[in-house]
Structure formats: C-alpha cells, structure tokens
Amino acid sequence: MGSFSIWHWLIVLLIVIMVFGTKKLKNLGGDLGGAVKGFKDGMKDGSTPEDKPAAAPAAVAADKTTIDVEVKSKT
C-alpha cells in the first residue's frame, strides 16, 4: 500500500496533462532547462575568477564624479 504502481503514475500524468495542457508543460520544461543551464554557467563563472581579467581599479579612481564619504554614527 506504500508504493505506487506504474498505473498510478500514468493516471497522475494524464491528469496533469489534462489540467495544464501540453503546450504549457513544454514551455515549463524549456524554462526549467534554461534556468538549470544558467545556474551551471553561473557556477562555472564563479569558480574560475582568475581566467577573466579583473576590472582596473585605476579607472574608477580616475572618474571625477565619485565622492568618498565617511559615515559617522549618532551618539
């Protein structure tokens, strides 16, 4: 009684297809696949930071519109 047979799963699949429709399920699968691919690319990019050249901090310092401020707390 604890496990489901193949017939139970087929009935559940049929109900899901009837409720959502095949087009919406196809779009959902594509979106899920794109999210997984993006996650893998993000993990790959984050694990090898030495492959990419770092942004030059001098370029930020040369910008005249940047203002350095010091925050003081109220006492």
Protein Blocks (a to p, Z undefined) as FASTA:
>chain_A
ZZccfklmmmmmmmmmmmnopmlmmmmmmmmmmmmmmmmmmmmmmmmmmlpccddfklmm
mpmkbccddddddZZ
